[in-house]
Amino acid sequence: MRKLETLTTTELSAWIQQAKLQAYQGQVTERIPQLAVANSDWFAVHIYCASGEDFSVGDTACLFPLMSAIKPFLLLYLLEHLGAKTVFEWVGVEPSLLRFNSLEQLLADDRRPRNPMINSGAITLADKLPGDNAGDRTQRLCDWLNQLAGSQLKLDEVMLASVRSAASQINQAITENLAQAGYVKNPEIALDTYEQICCLSGRVEDLALLGKLLACESKLIAPQHRRIVNALMFTCGMYEASFQYALEIGLPMKSGISGTLVAVVPHQGGIACYSPPLDNAGNSPGAIAFVKALSSGLGLSIFGG
């Protein structure tokens, strides 16, 4: 096992070139018009090491919404502000067997969200954020993350308008069922908040800083809360494919349908990759291929090299 900071530029370039070939197996999502205009050739990587080293390669100036990659940090915020006992009264910790937006899974589970990394869980937690309205809640979460991580996230209003124009009937149905079951108090604000926090946007560097926040000890974050978030990313962060990548890569990871992927190397640093084409599970094959090569090449799996 090598330290993340010992990565060489030669290795980095080679692994990115390999990963780019895998990216062509996916397709840019068409569900949200503003996401559909992304260039399938874009590929960006940023790595922040605990030692202070950092690596940045590719189309790093690209701005993108975090989409579901925000979910671990929504969970972290509520763990820090409300505590684990309260948070897990609302959501479970089991991996989902079906897609991230499966209404069928929610109904099979008596309308209790399986975990915070799928839509039902994140909509439920969005309902619990402090603030009178969705905009206030989103801004509080954004400011908190930027202050802690040193990131420069901000709400992408154009992306939000696009998300609203392509209103998800599935997310609406999920929210209504959560409200009927008592897990969501204000369904309209909950769904609006969820859509807004998914439209918090930044560059690959910002996502890597968030990953580093989960990787490194800090007086600002309770260690048990970091452990909880990392564990749930490991078991649930890649949806129904989480088991596969736990085996193949061995790192906590979270994806988003914009083509984002954040990976955590505990005690060593945060890895972020942006590659817009997606596979059938809603994950970026290019980003996954890169993190897989990196983990294998350096022996980064949490289970040892």
Disulfide bonds with the S-S distance in Angstrom:
none
